[in-house]
Amino acid sequence: MQVLKVNGAEAVARVLRALAAEIELGEVEVDGRRVELAPSLHATVEVPDDPEDEANVLDVRLVRPSRAIDLARLRLAMSHPGD
């Protein structure tokens, strides 16, 4: 997975506006790679519980969460020699 990071409210807003325009077209471009978006695309926004808290991170992920997990590979990755 590639990561694009920006800092500052203006830069974050520019990225979000660009993403919004591309999302409406059904695909986005990140670092020269085109990513097609499924019609079932959804978004989740989490905000601090305390209204006095300031938010300082906005995390946007384009993922395919429905990929099957290979449990054998997962166990192998989590094992330590001698287990």
Secondary structure as UniProt FT lines:
FT   HELIX           9..25
FT   STRAND          27..30
FT   TURN            31..32
FT   STRAND          33..36
FT   TURN            39..40
FT   TURN            51..52
FT   TURN            65..66
FT   HELIX           71..78
FT   TURN            81..82
//
